[in-house]
């Protein structure tokens, strides 16, 4: 009898299970499934979304399991996602309350997935028994607006180090010495080495701006009694200088030279300086003289006091004569090769027709800026790399290869490889903002947005304004690729205002849901480049997200006028799904 009861109980349990599964499938029609976002969106290289599932009360019973299986189906392919599992034992109040679960999903994006369907099926099960619901569509397609990002490239050239502007340099002629109390420039002085040096300078007809002559006197009475002695000594040098210019036939050139005479009267600074190196008297004797000088009183009184000190006669004999001078300082224009001469020599160096040192390293680097030809620049920088381990040469050769790639998109990858080889050498010599900025561009060309973003950020440390603005464009584009949209807004806002950077700025603002500023930035981009079709397209998307029908129609009209291929893109873009049946929308895309 006991065996019979047990058997009946087993049959009853089996029957209850079998009957409940169809009931669960029937009740599953009342389940509520919410997808966020809907439509799905791609960011970086993946599609992430949440599904919130609410089952009807009384559907889930103890010992039963209800599984929601999700699939993304596109073309003849599909991607199966992780299941959402409702276990009856986990929801003891399921008879009166709706069991609820929310789960996050992500799958890798491929271009073919743009047109697809997110589907679910429910599986009710108890032990080995199960029943499955028909599949149901819960979201259609993927919004790919983030994929509109445009790569922004920048070639950072290091400074050549050559000053091509007019440079004024001082030429100091050793002091001419005068006899005590006199201002006559003696023959022995003009025929000395310093006289010959001044004569040679004048004979060379160096372009001269000013000649400053400082006349001085020694402190003793015989020198001071003539208050104009310092000025007369300076004038004696001017007279000699002008006579030399006449001898060397300066003609009108002499009129362009300004003579500045600076007589120094009753000044102790010369004696102080001379005493510092004079060893003819003791330190105490020097100190006594300096105490008088620093003690106040008139110059005459101080000189009389000094004349009474021990060591004065030696100072009068050895030091005072060196103070009876005229100091000559000439400001002349540094001689430089003309730009034409530099260009010719650079070409000859490249061809092996001139010695490598016919130009200085800085002149050779500068010569590359004088030609618009990128091929010629590359040849010059190549020659510069043979002039020692200079990071600037390797960097600029790498930057030139990048510029060549930007100009020749079909060869961009090949040029990026050539650039990388030079930039790696430059980085080993010295890691600078320019080198890192160029390496960031290489990384972006090669599709490594994470590396490009990292290198760009590092290059900003110590970068000058030009490099910072250029590399911020690379950084902003990279940050959009890796879905750091707020950071991308900041980067592109600090970037050079090119049409590409302005477009990326608008896109980053759009993806950050700042639609008003996005629209303004897209407008800036199209004003910068009226043929930037994507700028108008981006503005249309911004208008669509704010429900601005006129903005959608007008901007799409402008976009397809520039680039007719955008017609098909707009007709399948879920950003515009609200307008798919709108006559004005469809007419704009005919």
C-alpha positions as CSV (number, residue, x, y, z in Angstrom):
1,X,0.0,0.0,0.0
2,X,2.9,2.4,0.9
3,X,4.5,1.6,-2.5
4,X,1.2,2.5,-4.3
5,X,0.9,5.8,-2.5
6,X,4.5,6.7,-3.4
7,X,3.9,5.9,-7.0
8,X,0.8,8.0,-7.1
9,X,2.7,10.9,-5.6
10,X,5.4,10.5,-8.2
11,X,2.9,10.5,-11.0
12,X,1.2,13.5,-9.5
13,X,4.4,15.4,-9.2
14,X,5.4,14.6,-12.8
15,X,2.0,15.6,-14.1
16,X,2.1,18.9,-12.1
17,X,5.5,19.7,-13.6
18,X,4.4,18.8,-17.1
19,X,1.3,20.9,-16.8
20,X,3.2,23.9,-15.2
21,X,5.7,24.3,-18.0
22,X,3.1,25.0,-20.7
23,X,1.5,27.4,-18.2
24,X,4.8,29.2,-17.7
25,X,5.2,29.5,-21.5
26,X,1.7,30.9,-21.8
27,X,2.3,33.4,-19.0
28,X,5.7,34.4,-20.5
29,X,3.7,36.3,-23.1
30,X,3.1,38.8,-20.3
31,X,6.8,39.3,-19.4
32,X,8.1,42.8,-19.7
33,X,11.5,43.2,-21.3
34,X,13.2,46.7,-21.5
35,X,16.4,47.3,-23.4
36,X,18.6,50.3,-22.6
37,X,19.6,52.0,-24.8
38,X,17.2,51.2,-27.5
39,X,18.3,51.2,-30.3
40,X,21.6,49.7,-29.3
41,X,24.7,51.9,-29.7
42,X,28.3,51.1,-30.5
43,X,31.1,52.7,-28.4
44,X,34.7,51.9,-28.8
45,X,34.5,48.6,-30.6
46,X,31.6,47.1,-28.6
47,X,27.9,47.3,-28.0
48,X,26.9,47.5,-24.4
49,X,23.3,47.4,-23.1
50,X,21.1,46.4,-20.2
51,X,18.0,44.2,-20.3
52,X,15.5,44.5,-17.5
53,X,13.1,41.6,-17.3
54,X,9.9,41.5,-15.2
55,X,7.9,38.2,-15.1
56,X,4.2,38.1,-14.3
57,X,3.2,37.1,-10.8
58,X,2.3,33.4,-10.4
59,X,4.4,32.4,-13.4
60,X,7.5,31.2,-11.4
61,X,7.0,28.4,-8.9
62,X,9.4,26.8,-6.5
63,X,11.7,24.2,-8.2
64,X,11.1,25.7,-11.6
65,X,13.6,27.8,-13.7
66,X,12.8,30.4,-16.3
67,X,15.8,31.4,-18.6
68,X,15.8,34.3,-21.0
69,X,18.3,33.6,-23.8
70,X,19.4,36.6,-25.8
71,X,20.9,36.7,-29.3
72,X,22.0,39.4,-31.7
73,X,21.1,38.2,-35.2
74,X,22.6,39.9,-38.3
75,X,22.4,38.6,-41.9
76,X,22.8,34.8,-41.6
77,X,24.9,35.1,-38.5
78,X,24.1,35.5,-34.8
79,X,25.9,36.1,-31.6
80,X,24.6,34.3,-28.5
81,X,24.8,36.2,-25.2
82,X,24.8,35.2,-21.6
83,X,21.4,34.0,-20.3
84,X,19.3,35.6,-17.6
85,X,18.2,32.9,-15.2
86,X,15.2,33.2,-12.9
87,X,15.2,30.4,-10.2
88,X,11.9,29.8,-8.5
89,X,13.7,29.1,-5.2
90,X,15.2,32.6,-5.4
91,X,11.8,34.3,-5.6
92,X,9.7,33.0,-2.7
93,X,7.0,35.7,-3.2
94,X,6.6,35.1,-6.9
95,X,3.0,34.2,-6.3
96,X,2.1,37.8,-5.4
97,X,5.1,39.8,-6.7
98,X,6.7,40.1,-10.1
99,X,10.2,38.5,-10.3
100,X,12.6,41.1,-11.6
101,X,16.2,40.9,-13.0
102,X,18.4,43.4,-14.8
103,X,21.6,42.2,-16.6
104,X,24.3,44.0,-18.5
105,X,25.5,42.6,-21.8
106,X,28.3,43.5,-24.2
107,X,29.4,42.1,-27.6
108,X,32.1,43.0,-30.0
109,X,31.0,45.1,-32.9
110,X,31.5,44.4,-36.6
111,X,30.3,46.7,-39.4
112,X,27.8,44.0,-40.6
113,X,26.0,44.2,-37.2
114,X,24.7,47.7,-38.0
115,X,21.6,46.1,-39.4
116,X,20.5,43.4,-37.1
117,X,18.0,42.4,-34.4
118,X,18.3,41.7,-30.7
119,X,16.2,38.7,-30.0
120,X,15.2,36.7,-26.9
121,X,13.6,33.4,-26.2
122,X,12.3,32.1,-22.9
123,X,13.0,28.5,-21.6
124,X,10.9,27.2,-18.8
125,X,12.4,24.1,-17.2
126,X,12.1,21.7,-14.3
127,X,14.9,19.2,-14.1
128,X,15.4,17.6,-17.5
129,X,12.0,18.8,-18.8
130,X,11.8,22.2,-20.7
131,X,9.7,24.2,-23.1
132,X,10.8,27.1,-25.2
133,X,9.0,30.3,-26.3
134,X,9.2,31.5,-29.9
135,X,11.9,34.1,-30.4
136,X,10.9,37.7,-30.0
137,X,12.6,40.9,-31.4
138,X,13.2,43.4,-28.6
139,X,15.5,45.9,-30.4
140,X,16.4,46.6,-34.0
141,X,19.8,47.7,-35.3
142,X,22.8,49.6,-33.8
143,X,23.4,53.3,-33.8
144,X,27.0,53.9,-35.1
145,X,27.3,57.6,-34.6
146,X,30.6,57.2,-32.6
147,X,32.1,55.7,-35.7
148,X,31.9,59.1,-37.5
149,X,35.1,60.1,-35.7
150,X,37.8,61.5,-38.0
151,X,41.4,60.7,-37.4
152,X,43.4,63.9,-36.8
153,X,47.1,63.7,-37.6
154,X,49.8,66.1,-36.6
155,X,53.5,66.3,-37.7
156,X,55.5,68.0,-35.0
157,X,58.8,69.6,-36.3
158,X,61.5,70.6,-33.8
159,X,63.0,74.0,-33.9
160,X,66.0,74.1,-36.3
161,X,68.0,76.2,-33.8
162,X,69.2,78.7,-36.4
163,X,68.5,82.4,-35.9
164,X,67.7,83.8,-39.3
165,X,66.9,87.2,-37.9
166,X,69.4,90.1,-37.8
167,X,71.7,89.6,-34.8
168,X,73.6,92.4,-33.1
169,X,76.8,91.2,-31.5
170,X,79.3,93.2,-29.5
171,X,83.0,93.5,-30.5
172,X,85.2,94.6,-27.6
173,X,88.5,96.2,-28.4
174,X,91.1,96.1,-25.6
175,X,91.6,99.5,-23.8
176,X,93.8,102.1,-25.3
177,X,96.1,103.6,-22.7
178,X,96.9,107.3,-22.5
179,X,99.7,109.2,-20.8
180,X,99.0,111.0,-17.5
181,X,97.0,114.2,-18.1
182,X,97.0,113.8,-21.9
183,X,94.4,112.7,-24.5
184,X,96.7,112.2,-27.4
185,X,96.3,108.7,-29.0
186,X,100.0,107.6,-29.3
187,X,101.4,105.8,-32.3
188,X,102.6,103.0,-30.0
189,X,98.9,102.3,-29.2
190,X,97.5,102.4,-32.7
191,X,100.3,100.1,-34.0
192,X,99.9,97.7,-31.1
193,X,97.9,94.4,-31.4
194,X,94.7,96.2,-30.2
195,X,95.3,98.9,-32.8
196,X,95.7,96.3,-35.5
197,X,92.6,94.5,-34.3
198,X,90.5,97.7,-34.6
199,X,92.1,98.4,-38.0
200,X,91.3,94.9,-39.2
201,X,87.7,95.3,-38.0
202,X,87.2,98.6,-39.8
203,X,89.0,97.3,-42.9
204,X,86.5,94.4,-43.1
205,X,83.7,96.9,-43.4
206,X,81.5,95.0,-41.0
207,X,78.0,96.4,-40.9
208,X,78.1,98.4,-37.7
209,X,75.3,100.0,-35.7
210,X,77.0,101.8,-32.9
211,X,80.5,102.5,-31.6
212,X,80.5,103.2,-27.9
213,X,83.7,104.8,-26.4
214,X,84.1,105.2,-22.7
215,X,86.8,107.6,-21.7
216,X,88.2,107.4,-18.1
217,X,90.8,109.1,-15.9
218,X,92.9,108.1,-12.9
219,X,92.0,109.7,-9.6
220,X,95.1,111.8,-8.9
221,X,95.0,115.6,-9.2
222,X,97.0,115.9,-12.5
223,X,94.3,113.8,-14.1
224,X,91.3,115.4,-12.4
225,X,92.4,119.0,-13.0
226,X,91.2,118.7,-16.6
227,X,87.5,117.9,-16.2
228,X,87.2,117.2,-20.0
229,X,90.1,114.7,-20.1
230,X,87.8,111.6,-20.2
231,X,85.7,113.1,-23.0
232,X,88.8,114.1,-25.0
233,X,90.2,110.6,-24.7
234,X,86.9,109.1,-26.1
235,X,86.9,111.7,-28.8
236,X,90.5,110.7,-29.8
237,X,89.3,107.2,-30.5
238,X,86.4,108.4,-32.5
239,X,88.8,110.6,-34.6
240,X,91.0,107.6,-35.2
241,X,88.0,105.4,-36.2
242,X,86.7,108.0,-38.6
243,X,90.1,108.4,-40.2
244,X,90.3,104.6,-40.7
245,X,86.8,104.6,-42.3
246,X,88.0,107.3,-44.7
247,X,91.1,105.3,-45.5
248,X,89.0,102.3,-46.4
249,X,86.5,104.3,-48.4
250,X,83.4,103.8,-46.3
251,X,81.7,106.8,-48.1
252,X,78.0,106.9,-47.1
253,X,78.2,103.8,-44.9
254,X,80.0,105.9,-42.3
255,X,77.0,108.1,-41.9
256,X,74.9,105.1,-40.7
257,X,77.3,104.5,-37.7
258,X,76.3,106.2,-34.5
259,X,79.2,107.1,-32.2
260,X,78.4,107.3,-28.5
261,X,80.9,109.0,-26.2
262,X,80.7,108.2,-22.5
263,X,83.1,110.2,-20.4
264,X,83.5,108.8,-16.9
265,X,84.5,111.4,-14.3
266,X,85.1,111.1,-10.6
267,X,84.3,107.5,-10.4
268,X,85.9,104.9,-8.1
269,X,84.6,101.8,-9.8
270,X,87.6,101.4,-12.0
271,X,90.0,101.6,-9.1
272,X,87.9,99.1,-7.1
273,X,88.0,96.6,-10.0
274,X,91.7,97.0,-10.5
275,X,92.5,96.6,-6.8
276,X,90.7,93.3,-6.7
277,X,93.3,91.7,-8.9
278,X,96.3,93.8,-7.9
279,X,98.9,91.9,-5.8
280,X,101.4,94.7,-5.2
281,X,100.0,95.7,-1.8
282,X,98.7,93.8,1.2
283,X,95.1,93.0,1.9
284,X,95.1,95.4,4.8
285,X,96.4,98.2,2.6
286,X,93.7,97.4,0.0
287,X,91.1,97.5,2.8
288,X,92.3,100.9,4.0
289,X,91.9,102.3,0.5
290,X,88.4,100.8,0.2
291,X,87.4,102.2,3.6
292,X,88.2,105.7,2.4
293,X,86.3,105.2,-0.9
294,X,83.2,103.8,0.9
295,X,83.4,106.3,3.8
296,X,81.8,109.3,2.0
297,X,83.1,112.8,1.3
298,X,83.9,114.5,-1.9
299,X,86.0,112.8,-4.6
300,X,88.8,115.2,-4.1
301,X,88.8,114.7,-0.3
302,X,88.8,110.9,-0.7
303,X,91.8,111.1,-3.2
304,X,93.8,113.2,-0.8
305,X,93.1,110.8,2.0
306,X,94.2,107.8,-0.2
307,X,97.4,109.6,-1.1
308,X,98.4,109.5,2.5
309,X,98.0,105.8,2.9
310,X,100.7,103.2,2.9
311,X,100.9,101.5,-0.5
312,X,99.6,104.6,-2.3
313,X,102.9,105.1,-4.3
314,X,102.7,101.5,-5.6
315,X,99.1,102.0,-6.6
316,X,99.9,105.3,-8.3
317,X,102.8,103.7,-10.2
318,X,101.2,100.3,-11.1
319,X,97.4,100.8,-11.1
320,X,96.6,104.4,-11.9
321,X,98.1,104.2,-15.5
322,X,95.7,101.4,-16.3
323,X,92.8,103.7,-15.5
324,X,93.8,106.4,-18.1
325,X,91.9,104.6,-20.9
326,X,89.4,104.7,-23.7
327,X,87.3,101.6,-23.9
328,X,85.7,100.8,-27.3
329,X,82.6,98.6,-27.7
330,X,81.3,98.1,-31.2
331,X,77.8,96.7,-32.0
332,X,77.9,95.1,-35.3
333,X,75.5,92.9,-37.3
334,X,76.6,89.3,-37.3
335,X,77.6,88.1,-40.8
336,X,75.3,85.4,-42.1
337,X,74.7,83.5,-45.3
338,X,71.6,84.6,-47.3
339,X,68.7,82.2,-47.5
340,X,69.5,81.6,-51.1
341,X,73.1,80.7,-50.3
342,X,72.0,78.4,-47.6
343,X,69.5,76.7,-50.0
344,X,72.1,76.2,-52.7
345,X,74.6,74.8,-50.3
346,X,72.0,72.4,-48.7
347,X,71.2,71.0,-52.1
348,X,74.9,70.5,-52.9
349,X,75.4,68.7,-49.6
350,X,72.5,66.4,-50.3
351,X,74.0,65.6,-53.7
352,X,77.5,65.2,-52.3
353,X,78.7,68.2,-54.3
354,X,79.7,70.2,-51.2
355,X,81.4,69.2,-48.0
356,X,79.0,68.2,-45.2
357,X,80.3,71.1,-43.0
358,X,79.7,73.7,-45.7
359,X,76.7,74.6,-43.5
360,X,76.5,74.4,-39.8
361,X,74.1,71.8,-38.4
362,X,71.7,74.6,-37.5
363,X,72.0,76.1,-41.0
364,X,71.3,72.7,-42.6
365,X,68.3,72.2,-40.4
366,X,67.0,75.7,-41.3
367,X,67.5,75.0,-45.0
368,X,64.8,72.4,-44.9
369,X,62.3,75.1,-44.0
370,X,63.2,77.1,-47.1
371,X,61.7,74.5,-49.5
372,X,58.0,73.6,-49.8
373,X,58.9,70.2,-51.2
374,X,58.5,67.4,-48.6
375,X,60.8,65.2,-50.6
376,X,63.5,67.8,-50.5
377,X,62.9,68.3,-46.8
378,X,63.3,64.5,-46.2
379,X,66.6,64.5,-48.1
380,X,67.9,67.5,-46.1
381,X,66.9,66.0,-42.8
382,X,68.4,62.7,-43.9
383,X,71.7,64.5,-44.4
384,X,71.3,66.1,-41.0
385,X,71.0,62.7,-39.3
386,X,74.6,62.0,-40.4
387,X,75.9,65.0,-38.5
388,X,75.9,63.2,-35.1
389,X,73.3,62.1,-32.6
390,X,70.9,65.0,-32.8
391,X,67.3,64.1,-31.9
392,X,66.0,67.1,-33.8
393,X,67.2,65.7,-37.1
394,X,65.7,62.2,-36.6
395,X,62.5,63.8,-35.3
396,X,62.1,66.1,-38.2
397,X,62.8,63.4,-40.7
398,X,60.1,61.3,-39.0
399,X,57.7,64.3,-39.1
400,X,58.4,64.8,-42.8
401,X,57.5,61.2,-43.5
402,X,54.2,61.7,-41.6
403,X,53.5,64.8,-43.6
404,X,54.2,62.9,-46.8
405,X,51.7,60.2,-45.6
406,X,49.1,62.7,-44.8
407,X,49.5,64.2,-48.3
408,X,49.4,60.7,-49.9
409,X,46.7,58.6,-48.0
410,X,47.3,55.6,-50.2
411,X,50.8,55.4,-48.9
412,X,50.0,56.5,-45.3
413,X,50.9,53.2,-43.6
414,X,54.2,52.8,-45.4
415,X,55.2,56.4,-44.5
416,X,54.1,55.8,-40.9
417,X,56.5,52.8,-40.8
418,X,59.4,55.0,-42.1
419,X,58.5,57.7,-39.6
420,X,58.4,55.2,-36.7
421,X,61.9,54.0,-37.5
422,X,63.3,57.6,-37.3
423,X,61.2,58.5,-34.3
424,X,62.4,55.5,-32.3
425,X,65.9,56.7,-32.7
426,X,65.0,60.2,-31.7
427,X,63.2,59.0,-28.6
428,X,66.3,57.0,-27.6
429,X,68.4,60.1,-27.9
430,X,66.0,62.4,-26.1
431,X,62.3,61.9,-25.3
432,X,60.7,65.3,-26.1
433,X,57.1,66.6,-26.6
434,X,57.7,66.7,-30.4
435,X,58.9,63.1,-30.6
436,X,56.0,61.8,-28.5
437,X,53.5,63.9,-30.5
438,X,54.7,62.3,-33.7
439,X,54.7,58.8,-32.1
440,X,51.1,59.5,-31.1
441,X,50.2,60.2,-34.7
442,X,51.9,57.0,-35.8
443,X,49.9,55.0,-33.2
444,X,46.6,56.5,-34.5
445,X,47.5,55.8,-38.1
446,X,48.1,52.2,-37.1
447,X,44.8,52.0,-35.3
448,X,46.0,51.9,-31.7
449,X,43.9,54.6,-30.2
450,X,44.8,53.7,-26.6
451,X,48.5,54.1,-27.3
452,X,47.9,57.3,-29.3
453,X,45.9,58.8,-26.4
454,X,48.6,57.8,-23.9
455,X,51.5,59.2,-26.0
456,X,49.5,62.4,-26.7
457,X,48.9,63.0,-23.0
458,X,52.7,62.5,-22.3
459,X,53.7,64.8,-25.1
460,X,51.7,67.7,-23.5
461,X,54.2,67.8,-20.6
462,X,56.5,70.7,-21.5
463,X,55.1,71.2,-25.0
464,X,55.1,74.6,-26.5
465,X,51.8,76.1,-27.6
466,X,52.1,74.9,-31.2
467,X,52.8,71.3,-30.3
468,X,50.1,71.4,-27.6
469,X,47.5,72.6,-30.0
470,X,48.6,70.1,-32.7
471,X,48.7,67.0,-30.5
472,X,45.4,67.9,-28.7
473,X,43.7,67.1,-32.1
474,X,45.3,63.6,-32.1
475,X,44.5,63.2,-28.5
476,X,40.8,64.2,-28.9
477,X,40.3,61.8,-31.9
478,X,41.9,59.0,-29.9
479,X,39.7,59.7,-26.9
480,X,36.6,59.4,-29.1
481,X,37.8,56.1,-30.4
482,X,38.1,54.8,-26.8
483,X,34.8,56.4,-25.7
484,X,36.3,59.0,-23.3
485,X,33.9,61.7,-24.7
486,X,34.3,64.3,-21.9
487,X,38.0,64.1,-22.2
488,X,37.7,64.4,-26.0
489,X,35.7,67.6,-25.6
490,X,38.4,69.1,-23.5
491,X,41.2,68.0,-25.9
492,X,39.5,69.1,-29.1
493,X,38.6,72.5,-27.5
494,X,42.3,73.0,-26.9
495,X,43.3,71.8,-30.4
496,X,44.2,73.8,-33.5
497,X,40.9,74.9,-35.1
498,X,41.0,72.7,-38.2
499,X,37.8,71.5,-39.8
500,X,38.6,67.9,-38.6
501,X,39.2,69.0,-35.0
502,X,36.1,71.1,-35.0
503,X,34.1,68.2,-36.3
504,X,35.5,65.9,-33.7
505,X,34.8,68.4,-31.0
506,X,31.1,68.5,-32.2
507,X,31.0,64.7,-32.2
508,X,32.4,64.4,-28.7
509,X,29.8,67.0,-27.5
510,X,27.1,65.0,-29.2
511,X,28.2,61.8,-27.7
512,X,28.3,63.6,-24.3
513,X,24.7,64.6,-24.9
514,X,25.6,68.3,-25.2
515,X,23.5,68.8,-28.3
516,X,23.4,72.7,-28.4
517,X,27.2,73.0,-28.3
518,X,27.6,70.0,-30.6
519,X,25.4,71.8,-33.2
520,X,27.5,75.0,-32.8
521,X,30.8,73.1,-33.3
522,X,29.5,71.3,-36.4
523,X,28.6,74.8,-37.7
524,X,32.1,76.0,-37.0
525,X,33.5,73.0,-38.9
526,X,31.4,73.6,-42.0
527,X,32.2,77.3,-42.0
528,X,35.9,76.4,-41.9
529,X,35.3,73.9,-44.7
530,X,32.0,74.2,-46.6
531,X,32.8,70.9,-48.4
532,X,32.9,69.0,-45.1
533,X,29.8,66.9,-45.7
534,X,30.1,65.0,-42.4
535,X,29.9,68.4,-40.6
536,X,26.4,68.9,-42.0
537,X,25.5,65.2,-41.3
538,X,26.7,65.6,-37.6
539,X,24.5,68.7,-37.3
540,X,21.6,66.8,-38.6
541,X,22.1,64.1,-36.0
542,X,22.3,66.7,-33.2
543,X,19.0,68.2,-34.6
544,X,17.4,64.7,-34.7
545,X,18.3,64.1,-31.0
546,X,16.5,67.3,-30.0
547,X,13.5,66.8,-32.3
548,X,14.4,69.7,-34.6
549,X,12.8,68.6,-37.9
550,X,13.9,71.6,-39.8
551,X,17.5,71.2,-38.6
552,X,17.4,67.5,-39.7
553,X,16.1,68.3,-43.2
554,X,18.3,71.4,-43.9
555,X,21.5,69.9,-42.7
556,X,20.9,66.6,-44.5
557,X,20.1,68.5,-47.7
558,X,23.5,70.3,-47.4
559,X,25.3,67.1,-46.6
560,X,24.1,65.1,-49.6
561,X,24.7,68.0,-51.9
562,X,28.4,67.8,-51.0
563,X,28.5,64.0,-50.7
564,X,25.6,62.1,-52.4
565,X,26.8,58.8,-50.8
566,X,25.4,60.0,-47.5
567,X,21.9,59.5,-48.9
568,X,22.0,55.8,-48.3
569,X,23.7,56.3,-45.0
570,X,20.9,58.6,-43.7
571,X,18.1,56.3,-44.9
572,X,19.4,53.5,-42.8
573,X,20.7,55.5,-39.9
574,X,18.6,54.8,-36.8
575,X,19.4,58.4,-35.6
576,X,16.7,59.4,-38.1
577,X,14.2,56.6,-37.5
578,X,11.6,59.1,-36.4
579,X,11.7,60.7,-39.8
580,X,11.9,57.6,-42.0
581,X,8.3,58.0,-43.1
582,X,8.5,61.8,-43.3
583,X,8.0,63.1,-46.8
584,X,10.3,66.0,-46.4
585,X,13.0,63.7,-45.1
586,X,12.7,61.3,-47.9
587,X,12.5,64.1,-50.5
588,X,15.7,65.6,-49.2
589,X,17.4,62.3,-49.8
590,X,16.2,61.6,-53.3
